[in-house]
């Protein structure tokens, strides 16, 4: 997916004081069902009646579903371990301008995403037995 095909809605990042490979494994475990295939592209049922496409690389896990939603978690080396960045994009191919109007939950969406990310980061740190912290 090209940069032009997606519009950034929100971004948050943090550091997990562990190597990229360990963080990637913990992130995969946190995001995907246990029965998810070990392949680079597949579909999962997020909740009853809703399916998302999952893309996995050595440095990214992405979920895309519905008419507009794409979430990407990217991993990068950091002096203290691994920087984990979560971005949510609007990938609507038509009526992109209507996404915020159709989704009134965007009021406070940045804060809710940040809070959810912080909780997930804390769980990953607990699973790996290492410190984590949000980055500005």
Secondary structure, DSSP 8 states (H G I E B T S, - for coil): --GGG-EEEEEEEEEESS-HHHHHHHHHHHHS-TT--SSSEEEEEEETTEEEEEEE-SSEEEEEETTTEEEEEEEEEETTEEEEEEEEEE--SS-GGGHHHH-GGGTTHHHHHHHHHHHHHHHHHHHHT--EEEE-
